[in-house]
Amino acid sequence: MKLNGEMKMDAILIHGMGRTPAAMSILAARLRMFGIRPHLFGYSVTFEQWDECIQRYKNFIEKRAQTNDYIIVGHSLGTVLTRATLPRLTH
């Protein structure tokens, strides 16, 4: 949430298979307008192993959402990756 002009919520955005983080850029811009700080996570099913991607995604989320409230928005395979990662998060 935006409080005193400060962004107080983070949004982790993850694209679907065959896309790039750019696919979530319009949503990111709209969230930013409402005081939500977007973070775009990118992955490649061609060049990355599933377990390594989950670990990298977990680290990405924990680094960016350490002290703030956050939401995760996934599309297609990004949502599947999110569901595989959620049980491994510490917060």
BAFIVEX-912683 format. One line per field, with one value per atom (N, C-alpha, C, O, CB): residue number from 1; residue in one letter; atom name; x, y, z. Coordinates in pm, whole numbers, always signed. Glycine has a CB too. Example, Ala and Ser with C-alpha at 12.3 -4.5 7.8 and 13.67 -1.06 7.14 Angstrom:
<atoms>
k: c(1 | 1 | 1 | 1 | 1 | 2 | 2 | 2 | 2 | 2)
r: c(A | A | A | A | A | S | S | S | S | S)
a: c(N | CA | C | O | CB | N | CA | C | O | CB)
c1: c(+1319 | +1230 | +1320 | +1424 | +1131 | +1285 | +1367 | +1290 | +1341 | +1408)
c2: c(-569 | -450 | -330 | -332 | -447 | -225 | -106 | +3 | +114 | -60)
c3: c(+780 | +780 | +780 | +846 | +905 | +708 | +714 | +787 | +804 | +572)
</atoms>
This chain:
<atoms>
k: c(1 | 1 | 1 | 1 | 1 | 2 | 2 | 2 | 2 | 2 | 3 | 3 | 3 | 3 | 3 | 4 | 4 | 4 | 4 | 4 | 5 | 5 | 5 | 5 | 5 | 6 | 6 | 6 | 6 | 6 | 7 | 7 | 7 | 7 | 7 | 8 | 8 | 8 | 8 | 8 | 9 | 9 | 9 | 9 | 9 | 10 | 10 | 10 | 10 | 10 | 11 | 11 | 11 | 11 | 11 | 12 | 12 | 12 | 12 | 12 | 13 | 13 | 13 | 13 | 13 | 14 | 14 | 14 | 14 | 14 | 15 | 15 | 15 | 15 | 15 | 16 | 16 | 16 | 16 | 16 | 17 | 17 | 17 | 17 | 17 | 18 | 18 | 18 | 18 | 18 | 19 | 19 | 19 | 19 | 19 | 20 | 20 | 20 | 20 | 20 | 21 | 21 | 21 | 21 | 21 | 22 | 22 | 22 | 22 | 22 | 23 | 23 | 23 | 23 | 23 | 24 | 24 | 24 | 24 | 24 | 25 | 25 | 25 | 25 | 25 | 26 | 26 | 26 | 26 | 26 | 27 | 27 | 27 | 27 | 27 | 28 | 28 | 28 | 28 | 28 | 29 | 29 | 29 | 29 | 29 | 30 | 30 | 30 | 30 | 30 | 31 | 31 | 31 | 31 | 31 | 32 | 32 | 32 | 32 | 32 | 33 | 33 | 33 | 33 | 33 | 34 | 34 | 34 | 34 | 34 | 35 | 35 | 35 | 35 | 35 | 36 | 36 | 36 | 36 | 36 | 37 | 37 | 37 | 37 | 37 | 38 | 38 | 38 | 38 | 38 | 39 | 39 | 39 | 39 | 39 | 40 | 40 | 40 | 40 | 40 | 41 | 41 | 41 | 41 | 41 | 42 | 42 | 42 | 42 | 42 | 43 | 43 | 43 | 43 | 43 | 44 | 44 | 44 | 44 | 44 | 45 | 45 | 45 | 45 | 45 | 46 | 46 | 46 | 46 | 46 | 47 | 47 | 47 | 47 | 47 | 48 | 48 | 48 | 48 | 48 | 49 | 49 | 49 | 49 | 49 | 50 | 50 | 50 | 50 | 50 | 51 | 51 | 51 | 51 | 51 | 52 | 52 | 52 | 52 | 52 | 53 | 53 | 53 | 53 | 53 | 54 | 54 | 54 | 54 | 54 | 55 | 55 | 55 | 55 | 55 | 56 | 56 | 56 | 56 | 56 | 57 | 57 | 57 | 57 | 57 | 58 | 58 | 58 | 58 | 58 | 59 | 59 | 59 | 59 | 59 | 60 | 60 | 60 | 60 | 60 | 61 | 61 | 61 | 61 | 61 | 62 | 62 | 62 | 62 | 62 | 63 | 63 | 63 | 63 | 63 | 64 | 64 | 64 | 64 | 64 | 65 | 65 | 65 | 65 | 65 | 66 | 66 | 66 | 66 | 66 | 67 | 67 | 67 | 67 | 67 | 68 | 68 | 68 | 68 | 68 | 69 | 69 | 69 | 69 | 69 | 70 | 70 | 70 | 70 | 70 | 71 | 71 | 71 | 71 | 71 | 72 | 72 | 72 | 72 | 72 | 73 | 73 | 73 | 73 | 73 | 74 | 74 | 74 | 74 | 74 | 75 | 75 | 75 | 75 | 75 | 76 | 76 | 76 | 76 | 76 | 77 | 77 | 77 | 77 | 77 | 78 | 78 | 78 | 78 | 78 | 79 | 79 | 79 | 79 | 79 | 80 | 80 | 80 | 80 | 80 | 81 | 81 | 81 | 81 | 81 | 82 | 82 | 82 | 82 | 82 | 83 | 83 | 83 | 83 | 83 | 84 | 84 | 84 | 84 | 84 | 85 | 85 | 85 | 85 | 85 | 86 | 86 | 86 | 86 | 86 | 87 | 87 | 87 | 87 | 87 | 88 | 88 | 88 | 88 | 88 | 89 | 89 | 89 | 89 | 89 | 90 | 90 | 90 | 90 | 90 | 91 | 91 | 91 | 91 | 91)
r: c(M | M | M | M | M | K | K | K | K | K | L | L | L | L | L | N | N | N | N | N | G | G | G | G | G | E | E | E | E | E | M | M | M | M | M | K | K | K | K | K | M | M | M | M | M | D | D | D | D | D | A | A | A | A | A | I | I | I | I | I | L | L | L | L | L | I | I | I | I | I | H | H | H | H | H | G | G | G | G | G | M | M | M | M | M | G | G | G | G | G | R | R | R | R | R | T | T | T | T | T | P | P | P | P | P | A | A | A | A | A | A | A | A | A | A | M | M | M | M | M | S | S | S | S | S | I | I | I | I | I | L | L | L | L | L | A | A | A | A | A | A | A | A | A | A | R | R | R | R | R | L | L | L | L | L | R | R | R | R | R | M | M | M | M | M | F | F | F | F | F | G | G | G | G | G | I | I | I | I | I | R | R | R | R | R | P | P | P | P | P | H | H | H | H | H | L | L | L | L | L | F | F | F | F | F | G | G | G | G | G | Y | Y | Y | Y | Y | S | S | S | S | S | V | V | V | V | V | T | T | T | T | T | F | F | F | F | F | E | E | E | E | E | Q | Q | Q | Q | Q | W | W | W | W | W | D | D | D | D | D | E | E | E | E | E | C | C | C | C | C | I | I | I | I | I | Q | Q | Q | Q | Q | R | R | R | R | R | Y | Y | Y | Y | Y | K | K | K | K | K | N | N | N | N | N | F | F | F | F | F | I | I | I | I | I | E | E | E | E | E | K | K | K | K | K | R | R | R | R | R | A | A | A | A | A | Q | Q | Q | Q | Q | T | T | T | T | T | N | N | N | N | N | D | D | D | D | D | Y | Y | Y | Y | Y | I | I | I | I | I | I | I | I | I | I | V | V | V | V | V | G | G | G | G | G | H | H | H | H | H | S | S | S | S | S | L | L | L | L | L | G | G | G | G | G | T | T | T | T | T | V | V | V | V | V | L | L | L | L | L | T | T | T | T | T | R | R | R | R | R | A | A | A | A | A | T | T | T | T | T | L | L | L | L | L | P | P | P | P | P | R | R | R | R | R | L | L | L | L | L | T | T | T | T | T | H | H | H | H | H)
a: c(N | CA | C | O | CB | N | CA | C | O | CB | N | CA | C | O | CB | N | CA | C | O | CB | N | CA | C | O | CB | N | CA | C | O | CB | N | CA | C | O | CB | N | CA | C | O | CB | N | CA | C | O | CB | N | CA | C | O | CB | N | CA | C | O | CB | N | CA | C | O | CB | N | CA | C | O | CB | N | CA | C | O | CB | N | CA | C | O | CB | N | CA | C | O | CB | N | CA | C | O | CB | N | CA | C | O | CB | N | CA | C | O | CB | N | CA | C | O | CB | N | CA | C | O | CB | N | CA | C | O | CB | N | CA | C | O | CB | N | CA | C | O | CB | N | CA | C | O | CB | N | CA | C | O | CB | N | CA | C | O | CB | N | CA | C | O | CB | N | CA | C | O | CB | N | CA | C | O | CB | N | CA | C | O | CB | N | CA | C | O | CB | N | CA | C | O | CB | N | CA | C | O | CB | N | CA | C | O | CB | N | CA | C | O | CB | N | CA | C | O | CB | N | CA | C | O | CB | N | CA | C | O | CB | N | CA | C | O | CB | N | CA | C | O | CB | N | CA | C | O | CB | N | CA | C | O | CB | N | CA | C | O | CB | N | CA | C | O | CB | N | CA | C | O | CB | N | CA | C | O | CB | N | CA | C | O | CB | N | CA | C | O | CB | N | CA | C | O | CB | N | CA | C | O | CB | N | CA | C | O | CB | N | CA | C | O | CB | N | CA | C | O | CB | N | CA | C | O | CB | N | CA | C | O | CB | N | CA | C | O | CB | N | CA | C | O | CB | N | CA | C | O | CB | N | CA | C | O | CB | N | CA | C | O | CB | N | CA | C | O | CB | N | CA | C | O | CB | N | CA | C | O | CB | N | CA | C | O | CB | N | CA | C | O | CB | N | CA | C | O | CB | N | CA | C | O | CB | N | CA | C | O | CB | N | CA | C | O | CB | N | CA | C | O | CB | N | CA | C | O | CB | N | CA | C | O | CB | N | CA | C | O | CB | N | CA | C | O | CB | N | CA | C | O | CB | N | CA | C | O | CB | N | CA | C | O | CB | N | CA | C | O | CB | N | CA | C | O | CB | N | CA | C | O | CB | N | CA | C | O | CB | N | CA | C | O | CB | N | CA | C | O | CB | N | CA | C | O | CB | N | CA | C | O | CB | N | CA | C | O | CB | N | CA | C | O | CB | N | CA | C | O | CB | N | CA | C | O | CB | N | CA | C | O | CB)
c1: c(+82 | +0 | +87 | +203 | -94 | +31 | +105 | +69 | -47 | +75 | +170 | +150 | +250 | +371 | +165 | +201 | +290 | +379 | +496 | +375 | +325 | +401 | +498 | +570 | +476 | +502 | +594 | +524 | +409 | +658 | +591 | +535 | +553 | +664 | +601 | +443 | +447 | +420 | +434 | +348 | +383 | +356 | +437 | +455 | +203 | +486 | +559 | +471 | +386 | +691 | +492 | +423 | +529 | +606 | +318 | +532 | +621 | +542 | +436 | +674 | +592 | +523 | +605 | +725 | +498 | +540 | +611 | +531 | +412 | +635 | +599 | +538 | +515 | +554 | +625 | +450 | +425 | +536 | +629 | +292 | +525 | +625 | +634 | +532 | +592 | +755 | +777 | +770 | +778 | +678 | +755 | +749 | +870 | +956 | +619 | +876 | +983 | +917 | +795 | +1082 | +994 | +935 | +864 | +775 | +1043 | +901 | +836 | +686 | +609 | +900 | +644 | +502 | +421 | +299 | +483 | +486 | +417 | +440 | +402 | +464 | +500 | +538 | +419 | +425 | +629 | +312 | +194 | +130 | +95 | +91 | +116 | +62 | +153 | +104 | +48 | +283 | +378 | +359 | +360 | +523 | +342 | +322 | +192 | +188 | +320 | +88 | -41 | -34 | -91 | -152 | +34 | +51 | +129 | +95 | +121 | +235 | +319 | +236 | +258 | +436 | +140 | +53 | -28 | -65 | -43 | -53 | -131 | -44 | -94 | -229 | +85 | +173 | +224 | +276 | +103 | +210 | +260 | +390 | +394 | +154 | +493 | +625 | +640 | +649 | +738 | +642 | +651 | +796 | +890 | +588 | +811 | +940 | +915 | +832 | +1004 | +984 | +961 | +1064 | +1184 | +969 | +1015 | +1103 | +1102 | +996 | +1059 | +1219 | +1231 | +1293 | +1377 | +1312 | +1253 | +1308 | +1299 | +1230 | +1230 | +1371 | +1368 | +1356 | +1443 | +1495 | +1249 | +1233 | +1335 | +1363 | +1091 | +1389 | +1487 | +1625 | +1694 | +1498 | +1664 | +1800 | +1815 | +1926 | +1858 | +1706 | +1711 | +1643 | +1536 | +1646 | +1704 | +1646 | +1537 | +1548 | +1754 | +1433 | +1318 | +1359 | +1322 | +1218 | +1433 | +1470 | +1559 | +1546 | +1541 | +1648 | +1733 | +1649 | +1674 | +1842 | +1550 | +1462 | +1379 | +1361 | +1369 | +1328 | +1252 | +1338 | +1293 | +1199 | +1461 | +1550 | +1581 | +1582 | +1682 | +1604 | +1633 | +1511 | +1524 | +1675 | +1392 | +1267 | +1243 | +1202 | +1149 | +1267 | +1254 | +1345 | +1302 | +1288 | +1471 | +1567 | +1522 | +1535 | +1707 | +1470 | +1421 | +1309 | +1311 | +1371 | +1213 | +1099 | +1147 | +1110 | +993 | +1228 | +1272 | +1357 | +1351 | +1350 | +1435 | +1518 | +1433 | +1461 | +1621 | +1331 | +1253 | +1136 | +1084 | +1203 | +1094 | +977 | +1013 | +931 | +867 | +1133 | +1180 | +1097 | +1057 | +1322 | +1071 | +1008 | +869 | +800 | +1094 | +826 | +697 | +594 | +627 | +714 | +468 | +363 | +385 | +438 | +220 | +344 | +362 | +253 | +186 | +498 | +237 | +147 | +229 | +333 | +23 | +181 | +245 | +140 | +30 | +307 | +176 | +87 | +160 | +266 | +44 | +104 | +166 | +74 | -48 | +206 | +134 | +58 | +104 | +224 | +75 | +10 | +35 | +144 | +129 | +76 | +252 | +359 | +419 | +471 | +468 | +413 | +460 | +383 | +439 | +449 | +254 | +173 | +210 | +213 | +24 | +238 | +282 | +414 | +433 | +297 | +505 | +633 | +612 | +680 | +725 | +519 | +488 | +436 | +478 | +385 | +345 | +288 | +395 | +387 | +175 | +494 | +603 | +698 | +765 | +680 | +705 | +798 | +739 | +812 | +839 | +610 | +548 | +578 | +607 | +401 | +573 | +602 | +745 | +774 | +575 | +833 | +975 | +1007 | +1116 | +1064 | +913 | +938 | +939 | +866 | +831 | +1020 | +1029 | +929 | +902 | +1168 | +872 | +769 | +669 | +575 | +831)
c2: c(-118 | +0 | +124 | +121 | +0 | +233 | +358 | +440 | +472 | +437 | +474 | +550 | +663 | +640 | +461 | +786 | +903 | +903 | +940 | +908 | +862 | +862 | +747 | +739 | +989 | +657 | +544 | +417 | +393 | +523 | +337 | +209 | +110 | +91 | +157 | +47 | -42 | -188 | -273 | +4 | -219 | -358 | -396 | -316 | -381 | -518 | -571 | -669 | -736 | -639 | -678 | -776 | -852 | -792 | -707 | -982 | -1068 | -1112 | -1173 | -1192 | -1082 | -1116 | -1219 | -1202 | -990 | -1326 | -1432 | -1471 | -1500 | -1556 | -1471 | -1497 | -1645 | -1731 | -1440 | -1673 | -1810 | -1863 | -1791 | -1818 | -1991 | -2057 | -1991 | -1955 | -2207 | -1976 | -1919 | -1767 | -1707 | -1974 | -1706 | -1560 | -1510 | -1588 | -1515 | -1380 | -1317 | -1225 | -1205 | -1236 | -1170 | -1078 | -959 | -899 | -1026 | -927 | -817 | -841 | -746 | -798 | -967 | -1000 | -947 | -931 | -1151 | -920 | -870 | -720 | -666 | -947 | -653 | -513 | -417 | -318 | -471 | -444 | -355 | -367 | -266 | -391 | -489 | -509 | -441 | -378 | -661 | -455 | -393 | -241 | -181 | -427 | -180 | -35 | +6 | +106 | +13 | -71 | -40 | -57 | +23 | -129 | -160 | -179 | -64 | -14 | -313 | -23 | +88 | +215 | +291 | +113 | +238 | +356 | +356 | +461 | +361 | +238 | +227 | +205 | +166 | +113 | +230 | +223 | +85 | +62 | +277 | -8 | -143 | -159 | -130 | -252 | -204 | -215 | -353 | -454 | -194 | -358 | -487 | -535 | -456 | -477 | -667 | -732 | -843 | -931 | -790 | -837 | -932 | -1045 | -1021 | -860 | -1167 | -1284 | -1350 | -1372 | -1386 | -1380 | -1445 | -1583 | -1608 | -1360 | -1672 | -1807 | -1860 | -1803 | -1902 | -1967 | -2030 | -2182 | -2244 | -1993 | -2240 | -2385 | -2457 | -2575 | -2426 | -2388 | -2448 | -2462 | -2561 | -2366 | -2363 | -2358 | -2381 | -2374 | -2228 | -2408 | -2416 | -2543 | -2580 | -2292 | -2609 | -2725 | -2681 | -2575 | -2808 | -2761 | -2728 | -2695 | -2589 | -2844 | -2784 | -2762 | -2639 | -2568 | -2886 | -2615 | -2496 | -2370 | -2270 | -2501 | -2375 | -2262 | -2234 | -2118 | -2287 | -2339 | -2322 | -2255 | -2163 | -2459 | -2301 | -2243 | -2096 | -2012 | -2323 | -2067 | -1929 | -1839 | -1726 | -1924 | -1892 | -1818 | -1794 | -1684 | -1895 | -1895 | -1881 | -1770 | -1684 | -2015 | -1771 | -1669 | -1530 | -1432 | -1701 | -1524 | -1399 | -1341 | -1222 | -1421 | -1424 | -1379 | -1335 | -1227 | -1491 | -1416 | -1385 | -1258 | -1183 | -1501 | -1233 | -1113 | -988 | -885 | -1124 | -995 | -877 | -851 | -740 | -888 | -950 | -936 | -959 | -1008 | -1033 | -923 | -948 | -878 | -942 | -904 | -751 | -675 | -625 | -572 | -560 | -638 | -584 | -694 | -812 | -505 | -652 | -740 | -761 | -674 | -681 | -877 | -899 | -989 | -1064 | -959 | -979 | -1066 | -1130 | -1078 | -987 | -1243 | -1310 | -1326 | -1375 | -1448 | -1282 | -1295 | -1377 | -1337 | -1154 | -1492 | -1578 | -1604 | -1598 | -1709 | -1632 | -1669 | -1806 | -1830 | -1563 | -1896 | -2026 | -2102 | -2127 | -2010 | -2139 | -2215 | -2136 | -2196 | -2251 | -2005 | -1924 | -1954 | -1951 | -1776 | -1983 | -2019 | -2158 | -2180 | -2015 | -2250 | -2384 | -2374 | -2438 | -2478 | -2294 | -2272 | -2208 | -2244 | -2183 | -2116 | -2051 | -2154 | -2156 | -1939 | -2238 | -2340 | -2437 | -2486 | -2418 | -2465 | -2554 | -2484 | -2549 | -2604 | -2352 | -2274 | -2235 | -2229 | -2150 | -2209 | -2160 | -2242 | -2184 | -2155 | -2375 | -2452 | -2436 | -2468 | -2599 | -2388 | -2373 | -2236 | -2215 | -2398 | -2143 | -2007 | -2007 | -2083 | -1909 | -1922 | -1911 | -1813 | -1816 | -1870 | -1726 | -1631 | -1603 | -1526 | -1501)
c3: c(+0 | +0 | +0 | +42 | +120 | -47 | -50 | +73 | +96 | -180 | +150 | +271 | +271 | +265 | +398 | +278 | +275 | +151 | +160 | +400 | +38 | -87 | -101 | -201 | -98 | -2 | -5 | -50 | -12 | +133 | -130 | -170 | -56 | -6 | -302 | -16 | +99 | +67 | +155 | +200 | -55 | -90 | -213 | -305 | -115 | -212 | -327 | -402 | -343 | -282 | -532 | -616 | -695 | -770 | -711 | -678 | -755 | -878 | -864 | -670 | -996 | -1120 | -1196 | -1216 | -1208 | -1239 | -1311 | -1436 | -1429 | -1220 | -1547 | -1678 | -1704 | -1625 | -1787 | -1815 | -1857 | -1947 | -1983 | -1929 | -1982 | -2065 | -2202 | -2262 | -2080 | -2251 | -2383 | -2386 | -2493 | -2478 | -2271 | -2260 | -2184 | -2142 | -2190 | -2168 | -2090 | -1987 | -1991 | -2182 | -1895 | -1799 | -1866 | -1806 | -1707 | -1987 | -2059 | -2075 | -2088 | -2197 | -2074 | -2087 | -1970 | -1980 | -2100 | -1859 | -1740 | -1719 | -1616 | -1616 | -1816 | -1797 | -1791 | -1718 | -1907 | -1865 | -1857 | -1719 | -1658 | -1968 | -1671 | -1536 | -1433 | -1340 | -1505 | -1450 | -1357 | -1353 | -1245 | -1396 | -1468 | -1474 | -1405 | -1334 | -1620 | -1424 | -1360 | -1208 | -1133 | -1417 | -1164 | -1019 | -958 | -851 | -990 | -1028 | -980 | -962 | -867 | -1080 | -1051 | -1042 | -911 | -861 | -1162 | -858 | -735 | -611 | -506 | -748 | -624 | -509 | -475 | -366 | -394 | -568 | -546 | -626 | -745 | -589 | -559 | -621 | -688 | -618 | -515 | -823 | -892 | -906 | -920 | -1030 | -902 | -925 | -1028 | -1005 | -790 | -1140 | -1249 | -1242 | -1247 | -1385 | -1232 | -1229 | -1367 | -1425 | -1118 | -1417 | -1547 | -1535 | -1447 | -1642 | -1622 | -1625 | -1768 | -1852 | -1526 | -1794 | -1926 | -1909 | -1848 | -2010 | -1962 | -1953 | -2040 | -2019 | -1993 | -2137 | -2227 | -2163 | -2185 | -2353 | -2085 | -2034 | -1884 | -1831 | -2067 | -1815 | -1669 | -1619 | -1667 | -1607 | -1522 | -1458 | -1360 | -1299 | -1386 | -1344 | -1261 | -1116 | -1065 | -1261 | -1052 | -911 | -893 | -794 | -857 | -987 | -980 | -995 | -929 | -1088 | -1082 | -1104 | -979 | -940 | -1225 | -915 | -791 | -684 | -616 | -740 | -669 | -569 | -601 | -511 | -561 | -726 | -767 | -743 | -698 | -916 | -774 | -753 | -604 | -565 | -815 | -522 | -377 | -326 | -249 | -306 | -368 | -327 | -373 | -301 | -382 | -495 | -553 | -466 | -433 | -697 | -430 | -350 | -211 | -164 | -337 | -147 | -11 | -6 | +91 | +46 | -108 | -112 | -130 | -68 | -225 | -213 | -246 | -152 | -148 | -384 | -79 | +7 | +154 | +231 | -36 | +191 | +327 | +434 | +531 | +340 | +417 | +525 | +490 | +577 | +562 | +367 | +324 | +303 | +290 | +196 | +300 | +254 | +105 | +37 | +283 | +53 | -89 | -145 | -73 | -117 | -275 | -350 | -461 | -501 | -407 | -509 | -623 | -731 | -706 | -582 | -851 | -967 | -1071 | -1121 | -1024 | -1105 | -1203 | -1321 | -1308 | -1140 | -1435 | -1554 | -1600 | -1618 | -1667 | -1620 | -1680 | -1603 | -1483 | -1827 | -1671 | -1604 | -1487 | -1393 | -1704 | -1493 | -1381 | -1254 | -1144 | -1415 | -1268 | -1152 | -1101 | -980 | -1189 | -1190 | -1150 | -1074 | -971 | -1275 | -1125 | -1059 | -921 | -824 | -1147 | -913 | -785 | -685 | -569 | -804 | -728 | -637 | -588 | -476 | -707 | -670 | -629 | -532 | -452 | -752 | -540 | -459 | -323 | -224 | -533 | -317 | -194 | -69 | +36 | -212 | -75 | +48 | +99 | +214 | +23 | +16 | +55 | +113 | +166 | -65 | +104 | +156 | +308 | +371 | +104 | +365 | +510 | +566 | +687 | +551 | +484 | +529 | +420 | +441 | +576)
</atoms>
